[in-house]
Amino acid sequence: MGHLRIMSEGCLGVLQSYELLYTSRPQPHWLAFVVAYGEFLLAAQAEDGSIAGEWGWSESRRPTVLGNFTNVSDHPIPFLLALANLTKDGRYHDAAVKAGQFSAELTKGSFLYRGGACDNPDVLDKEAGALALRAFVALHEATGDEQWLASALQAATFVETWTYAWCGTIACRPCVRMRARVKQP
């Protein structure tokens, strides 16, 4: 199996491909695949809304937790909302909201967005902030609830502080050297 981000983003891609081809060339096995992952997420979600971040297979071929870090519980939210929209199964929507509530509470005021870089789940990184931003915006779009905008704004503020303004208004040395080589009209 693997990291929650990798699994969720991969399955979202399969779901979007299924939707794209649905009218011209339906792929029922793709739908079965993403529904199976959705069912896995429902079973894996804890009562508080969290989902463990890394999974493997036990000897009995059952999913088993490899990494019990839950700071990545927002990563499957866009997938869950898309699956709810596709299947009209409200359980996926409810799981997304529950994961969002857990994630919003975890990061509220602390700005502790960690785990976006799959190779090191306990490091602050802009990827985790961007994934949280995407999740909270998706929740706002799906529910219309304004609470998600506050969480999205905090995540956006965090991501913005990590974004390097390449050749913008900052007089950085690489920008100055590049501008010197390029003839301005």
N, C-alpha and C positions, 0 to 999 in steps of 0.2 A: 504494500500500500504506500504510505509515505506521509509527507507533510501536508497538513490541512490546506494550505494555500495551493500547493501543486495539484492536489486532488480536486479541489473546488474549481480552480480556474480551468483545468482540463475538462472537467464535466460541464462547465458552463459553455465551453467551446463546442462540445459535442451537442449540447442542447440547442445552441444557436444554429449549428449546422443542420440539425434535424428540422428546425423551424424553417430554415432557408429552402430545404429540399422538399418540404412536406407536400406541397401541391403538385410538383412535377415528378418527384421520385421518392415516395415515402420510405423511410428506413425504420421499421418497427423495432428492430433490435437496438438501434440507437436510443429510442425512447425507453425501452426496457432497461438499458444500461444506466441512463440518468435517473430513472425512477429507483433503481436498486441503490444508487448512491444516495439519493434523497432519503430512502428508508434507513440506510446506514446512519446518516446524520441524525435522524429522529431518534434512533436507538442509542446513539452515542452522546446525545445532549443530556447534560446533568440537569437536575431540578432547578438550579440557579441560572440556567441558560448557557452555561459555559460548555465548550467542547474541547476535549484534549487535542493537542496540536500535532502529535505524530503517532502513526499507527503502523502496525505490522501484522503478521499472521502468526497465530499460535500453532503448536504442533497438530492441533485438531482442526486446522484451517478456519479458525474463527478470528475475527479482528481482535487485536489486543493493543492496549496502550503502550507505546514505546516512550513517548514524551508527554508527561502530564502537565505541561505548561498550557495555560488557558488564555493567555494574552492574545491569541490569534482567533478567538471565537467569532470575530467579525468577518473573517475571510470568506466563509461560505454564504454570507447573507445575500449577495447578488444572485448566486446560484439558486438558493432556496426560494427567493421571490420570483425568479424566472420560471422555476419549476411549478410553483403555485399558480402562476398565470397560465402556463401551458396546460396543466392537468386539472385546474380548477379545484385542487385539493387544498383546503384551508389549513391543514396541518403544517404544510411547508411554510406558509405565510406566518402562522403562529410561532413556529420555531425560529424564523428569521427575526421576528420582533423580540422574542425572548433572548436570543443571542445579542441583539442590538442593545437591549436594556442592560444585560450583563456588561457588555463592552463599554457602553457609555458611562456606567457607574465606575468601572475599573479605571477609566482614563480621565474622568471629570476632575479638572483642576490640577491633576498630576502630570498631564501630557506624557504619560509613559506608554508611548507607542513602540512596542517591541515585537520582533518576530517576523517582520516582513521579508528579511533575508533568510531564506530557508536553511542555510548552512549554519546559522547561529541564532537560535530563537530567543535569546535573552539579551539582545543588544538593541538599544534605541536606534531606529533607522527611519529614514524618510519613506521607505517603501511601506512600512507598517502604518505610518500616518496617512499615506495616499490610499491604502486599502481601507482604512477606517473611514476616510472621507467618502470614498466610493460607496461603502456600505451604508453610511448614514444618509447620503443623498438618495440612494435607492429606497431606503426605508421611508424617507419623506415623500418620495414620488408614489410609493405604494400605499401609504396610509394617509397622507395629507397632514400628518401630525407635526406641528411646529417644533416639538421637543427635539426632533432629529436635526433641525437646522442649527440649533445651538451646539450640538455635538459635532456636526459637520464643520461649523465655523472654527471650533477649537482645533479640530484635526487639520483644517486648511491653514490655520495660523502656524501650527507646528511644521507642516510640510514647507510652507513658505520660508521659514527660517533656515531650512536645509537646502533650499534651491539656490544654486549659484547663478548669478546674473552674468552670463557670458556675453561680452561685448555690449553690455548695456551702458548704463550711466556710470558704472564703477570704472575708475581709471586703473584697471589691473594691467600688469606688465604684458601678459600675452596679448591683450587687446591693443595696447599702445603699439607693440611691435607689428601686429597684423595690420593695423590701420596705416602704419608707415609704409608697408609694402603694397597696399592696395591704393590705386589712384582714385581719388574722389572726383566725381563729375563737377 
